[in-house]
């Protein structure tokens, strides 16, 4: 039996429309307005009370959830609520009062420990033919069987148009209508918890999208003190920055409290610029953790950053922000260059087996040395940090979708190389992330798509996309982000998962994730217990040690077979990428079940985890 949970923010600086028994309270910080009213669709226009600090409030008896409203300025402007919880029309139209009470069935849910996170990143619109959050639910049981422990939808905040990646959201609290709105997200989270899956929500606090962002009209939510790739920065540290900070912090608390999410992935925190004594990331995490403790649940705040800055995850007593983990791209870049031979753009900083070895031992390849791409020193040491502080991937939405053609590894690599890439990340000491469809070798691209109704903005996005790839050697006509076919091409083809070689690839992922869960040595994420040995230019041995024994990950990054030398003693293959079960019955390159020692033959793009018999 579920329970209806009703919550009401007690802090005066929470903004939005809040139903109560008998009416609705409205609250918005708008110091740039002398007067402000709430215009009820089909009803009266009600003046709001202005407080000296610029906060406007209104108590409106008789209104109910479902009432549509706008904020009305004295000069005739009508704007949606920047903190709207429900946006049934476009982001330029009226907002709708939403009651977050929901019949939850997850009363016993406490979350997934950080060390057990295996994240599955998906884009709601292209994950299923329907493109909705409700359509994700029937796929959850299969993800659970695969070995996934957390589902991470790309951003869901409302944006202009029907199609998009979600990073141009403008109404932070409103779930995009094309995905099913807020109630559909609650149903998804409840269904995930019923399967034992956590939900990590990708949120964007470094900017708002270019169309439908009306915050500037209300108050100083942005500042010229800092600049970002999108223009002015969010005002986290300038004059009157308190309420801009609160808008973001209250949003994080909203997802945890009213939607029961188990984590937040903070997009591109290197563009969250804050010179305050207490950084917004630190304060946000502190407030989220206080709420998590109150609720009796584990909630992980995970940052995406390209700065190689360990302060994000260092404990507060060490001068850090105390976040749970951060995305780390260096292992991806080191692996990708060895798999593909690409050296354009930021890949110029990678390409040697030593880079991959460094990534396994330290998470970062760059810990202070000169970066040719950045033309300066980059990164800091990760000494003292464990593997659980870093999320790694062979593919994710950025590393696929931000390629000119959005092509996955499956577009250019054979199945055996895909199996190696999976082993290299899943059997690492870090937290693995799987990008939707990767587990069966999806061949559809994941391309960058938008659907801005404003034609001039759409043309500007398309032109900007072309300029973005000038430093890369990719050839061909770029897909037009505004073209509907770009979106349609990016949808998964689930029928592939039942056919070869895709079914064998999926079996390989399941075997790797099962092994990661069951073998204690792989659960030891102390980077001090990781050592590497390079053999020639194409083979890397990653040695893992722990109280329960040792394990040896062997990676042959070469398109031909060859001999390698094992460390002293006898070994057996705990999992072998060329075993017939994963290589469509082929046996020529399999290591077999007998003990191995000395020199052994490895197949092309061969990956194996060896343990002591």
CORNORBEL-V258982 format. One record per residue. PSI is psi as a letter, one per 40 degrees, with the letter a starting at -180 (* if undefined). OMEGA is omega in radians with two decimals (NA if undefined). Layout:
# CORNORBEL-V258982
PSI_OMEGA / PSI_OMEGA
This chain:
# CORNORBEL-V258982
h_-3.12 / i_3.13 / h_3.06 / h_-3.13 / h_3.11 / h_3.13 / i_3.12 / h_3.13 / h_-3.13 / e_-3.10 / h_-3.08 / d_-3.05 / e_2.96 / h_-3.08 / i_3.09 / a_3.09 / h_-3.01 / h_3.12 / i_2.96 / i_-3.11 / h_3.13 / e_-3.14 / a_-3.10 / h_2.99 / h_3.09 / i_-3.11 / h_3.12 / h_3.07 / h_-3.05 / g_-3.08 / e_3.11 / e_3.11 / h_3.04 / d_3.10 / i_-3.14 / i_3.12 / i_3.02 / h_3.13 / h_-3.12 / h_-3.14 / h_-3.10 / e_-3.10 / a_-3.05 / i_2.95 / h_-2.96 / h_3.14 / i_3.12 / i_3.07 / h_3.12 / h_3.05 / i_-3.07 / d_-3.12 / e_3.12 / e_3.09 / h_3.09 / h_3.13 / i_3.06 / h_2.95 / h_-3.04 / g_3.08 / i_3.09 / e_3.08 / i_-3.09 / i_2.95 / h_-3.05 / e_3.08 / h_3.13 / i_-3.02 / i_2.99 / i_2.97 / h_-3.09 / h_3.08 / i_-3.12 / d_-3.09 / e_3.09 / e_3.10 / h_3.08 / h_-3.04 / i_3.01 / i_3.12 / h_3.12 / e_3.09 / f_-3.14 / h_3.06 / e_-3.14 / h_3.14 / g_-3.04 / d_3.07 / a_3.12 / i_-3.11 / e_3.08 / e_-3.00 / a_-3.09 / i_3.04 / i_-3.10 / h_3.08 / h_-3.08 / h_3.05 / h_-3.04 / e_3.11 / h_-3.05 / i_-3.14 / g_-3.09 / i_3.08 / e_-3.02 / f_-3.04 / d_-3.11 / e_-3.05 / h_3.13 / e_3.10 / a_3.14 / h_3.12 / i_-3.10 / d_-3.07 / e_-3.12 / e_-3.09 / h_2.90 / h_-2.91 / h_3.08 / h_-3.12 / h_-3.14 / i_2.99 / h_-3.00 / d_-3.05 / d_-3.09 / e_-3.12 / d_3.13 / i_3.07 / d_-3.11 / d_3.11 / f_-3.12 / i_3.08 / d_3.11 / d_-3.13 / e_3.07 / d_-2.99 / d_-3.13 / e_-3.13 / e_-3.01 / d_-3.12 / d_3.12 / d_3.09 / d_3.10 / d_3.13 / d_3.12 / d_-3.10 / e_3.09 / i_3.07 / e_-3.13 / h_3.09 / h_-3.11 / g_3.03 / i_2.98 / i_-2.93 / i_-3.06 / e_-3.10 / i_-3.07 / h_3.11 / i_-3.08 / h_-3.10 / i_-3.11 / d_-3.00 / h_3.08 / i_3.09 / d_-3.14 / e_-3.10 / e_3.04 / f_3.11 / i_3.13 / e_3.08 / g_-2.93 / d_-3.04 / e_-3.03 / h_3.08 / h_-3.06 / h_-3.02 / d_-3.12 / d_3.13 / e_3.12 / e_3.08 / a_-3.00 / d_-3.12 / d_3.11 / d_3.09 / d_3.09 / d_3.11 / d_3.13 / d_-3.13 / d_3.13 / d_3.13 / d_3.09 / d_-3.13 / d_3.08 / d_3.11 / e_-3.07 / f_-3.13 / h_3.01 / i_3.07 / h_3.06 / h_-3.08 / h_3.09 / h_-3.10 / i_-3.04 / h_-3.12 / e_-3.12 / e_3.12 / i_2.95 / i_-3.08 / i_-3.03 / e_-3.07 / h_-3.13 / e_3.10 / h_-3.10 / e_-3.05 / d_-3.11 / d_-3.13 / d_-3.10 / d_-3.08 / i_-3.09 / g_3.13 / e_3.13 / i_-3.07 / i_3.03 / e_3.10 / d_3.14 / i_3.04 / i_3.14 / i_3.07 / e_-3.12 / e_-3.12 / b_-3.12 / i_3.12 / i_2.97 / h_-3.02 / g_3.11 / e_-3.04 / e_-3.11 / a_3.05 / i_3.12 / f_-3.11 / e_-3.04 / d_-3.05 / d_3.01 / d_3.07 / d_-3.12 / d_3.12 / d_-3.13 / d_-3.11 / d_3.11 / d_3.09 / d_3.11 / d_3.14 / d_3.13 / d_-3.12 / d_-3.13 / d_-3.04 / d_-2.98 / e_-3.14 / e_3.02 / f_3.14 / i_-3.02 / e_3.14 / i_3.08 / h_3.00 / h_-3.08 / h_-3.07 / h_2.95 / g_-3.09 / e_3.05 / e_3.06 / e_2.96 / h_-2.93 / h_-3.01 / h_3.10 / e_-3.13 / i_3.06 / d_3.09 / h_-3.06 / i_-3.13 / d_3.13 / d_3.11 / d_-3.12 / d_3.13 / d_-3.13 / d_3.11 / d_-3.10 / d_3.10 / d_-3.12 / d_3.07 / d_3.10 / d_3.13 / d_3.11 / d_3.11 / d_-3.11 / e_-3.12 / f_-3.12 / i_3.00 / h_3.10 / h_-3.06 / h_3.04 / h_-3.01 / h_-3.08 / i_2.89 / h_3.14 / i_3.06 / e_-3.07 / e_-3.01 / f_-3.06 / h_-3.10 / e_3.13 / d_3.14 / d_-3.03 / e_3.01 / i_3.09 / i_-3.08 / d_3.14 / e_3.05 / e_-3.13 / e_-3.13 / a_3.13 / e_3.05 / e_3.11 / i_-3.06 / d_-3.06 / i_3.06 / i_2.98 / h_3.11 / h_-3.04 / e_-2.98 / d_3.11 / d_3.09 / d_-3.06 / d_3.13 / d_3.14 / d_-3.08 / d_-3.12 / d_3.11 / d_3.13 / d_-2.96 / d_-3.05 / e_-3.13 / i_3.14 / e_-3.12 / i_3.09 / b_-3.10 / e_3.09 / e_3.10 / d_-3.12 / e_-3.03 / i_3.06 / e_-3.13 / i_3.08 / d_3.10 / d_3.09 / d_3.14 / d_3.11 / d_3.11 / d_-3.14 / d_3.13 / d_-3.07 / d_-2.99 / e_-3.08 / d_3.08 / i_2.90 / d_-3.11 / h_-3.12 / f_3.12 / e_-3.13 / i_-3.07 / h_3.06 / h_3.13 / d_-3.12 / d_-3.10 / e_-3.14 / f_3.12 / i_3.04 / i_-3.04 / h_2.99 / i_3.10 / i_-3.08 / i_3.08 / e_-3.10 / h_3.11 / e_3.14 / i_3.13 / i_-3.08 / d_-3.11 / e_-3.12 / e_-3.05 / h_3.07 / h_-3.11 / i_-3.11 / i_2.96 / d_3.09 / i_2.97 / a_-3.04 / d_3.14 / d_-2.99 / e_3.00 / d_-3.01 / d_3.13 / e_2.90 / i_-3.04 / d_-3.08 / e_-3.13 / f_-3.05 / h_3.09 / i_3.07 / d_-3.12 / e_-3.14 / d_-3.04 / e_-3.08 / i_3.09 / i_-3.11 / d_-3.12 / d_3.08 / d_3.06 / d_3.11 / d_3.10 / d_-3.13 / d_3.12 / d_3.13 / d_-3.09 / d_-3.13 / d_-3.06 / d_-3.14 / e_3.06 / i_3.07 / e_-3.06 / a_3.10 / h_-3.07 / i_3.03 / h_3.10 / h_3.11 / h_-3.02 / h_3.13 / e_3.14 / d_-3.01 / e_3.07 / e_3.09 / f_3.10 / h_-3.11 / e_3.11 / i_3.08 / i_2.91 / g_-3.00 / i_3.13 / h_-3.10 / i_3.09 / i_3.07 / f_-3.13 / h_3.11 / d_3.14 / h_-3.05 / d_3.14 / d_3.10 / d_3.11 / d_3.11 / d_3.13 / d_3.11 / d_-3.14 / d_3.14 / d_3.10 / d_3.10 / d_3.13 / d_-3.13 / d_-3.05 / d_-3.00 / e_-3.12 / d_-3.11 / e_3.12 / i_-3.07 / e_-3.10 / h_-3.06 / i_3.03 / i_3.14 / h_-3.14 / h_3.02 / h_3.12 / h_-3.12 / d_-3.07 / e_-3.09 / h_-3.12 / d_-3.13 / d_3.10 / d_3.06 / d_-3.08 / d_3.12 / d_-3.03 / e_3.13 / i_3.11 / i_3.02 / g_-3.04 / e_3.13 / d_3.13 / d_-3.03 / d_-3.13 / e_-3.08 / i_3.08 / i_0.08 / e_-3.00 / d_3.14 / d_3.11 / d_3.09 / d_3.13 / d_3.10 / d_3.10 / d_3.11 / d_-3.13 / d_3.11 / d_3.13 / d_-3.10 / d_3.06 / d_3.13 / d_3.13 / d_-3.10 / d_-2.96 / d_-3.02 / h_-3.03 / d_-3.13 / d_3.14 / d_3.11 / e_3.06 / h_-3.06 / e_3.04 / h_-3.10 / d_3.05 / d_-3.13 / e_3.10 / h_3.03 / i_-3.09 / i_3.06 / h_3.11 / h_3.05 / h_-3.09 / a_-3.10 / e_-2.99 / e_-3.11 / h_3.11 / h_3.03 / h_3.13 / h_-3.04 / h_3.11 / h_3.13 / i_3.10 / i_-3.12 / d_-3.08 / e_3.11 / a_-3.12 / i_3.11 / i_-3.09 / h_3.06 / h_-3.13 / h_-3.12 / h_3.05 / h_-3.07 / g_-3.04 / i_-3.08 / e_3.09 / i_3.12 / i_3.12 / i_-3.12 / i_2.99 / i_-3.13 / h_3.13 / i_2.99 / i_-3.04 / i_3.10 / a_-3.09 / i_-3.13 / i_2.96 / i_-3.12 / h_3.04 / d_3.04 / i_-2.98 / h_-3.06 / e_3.10 / e_3.01 / i_-3.07 / d_-3.12 / d_-3.10 / e_-3.08 / f_3.08 / f_3.06 / e_-3.13 / h_-3.06 / e_-2.95 / d_-3.06 / e_-3.09 / i_3.11 / e_3.12 / a_-3.06 / e_3.13 / i_3.10 / i_-3.12 / i_3.04 / i_3.13 / b_3.13 / h_3.11 / i_3.13 / h_3.07 / i_3.14 / i_3.09 / h_-3.13 / f_-3.02 / h_3.04 / h_3.11 / i_2.98 / h_-3.13 / i_3.10 / i_3.10 / h_3.14 / *_NA
